[in-house]
Amino acid sequence: MAFIYWLAITFSVFNHDPFAQITVLIYFCMASVALLLVVDRAKEFQSSYPQSFTL
C-alpha cells in the first residue's frame, strides 16, 4: 500500500519537475541494487548457518 502512495507522489513530482524524473530513477535503481545485495547476503548467511537462520 505504501508503494502505491510512493508512486502517486513520484508521478506528481514528474508533472511539476521533469528533472526530478532522473533523480527518482537513480534513487530507485540504487534502492533496487541495495535490496538485491541484502537478499544475496541473506541467502549466503542462510547457506552458511541453516540451523540458526531461515529466510
Secondary structure, DSSP 4 states (H G I P E B T S, - for coil): -HHHHHHHHHHHHHHH-HHHHHHHHHHHHHHHHHHHHHHHHHHHHHHH-TTT---
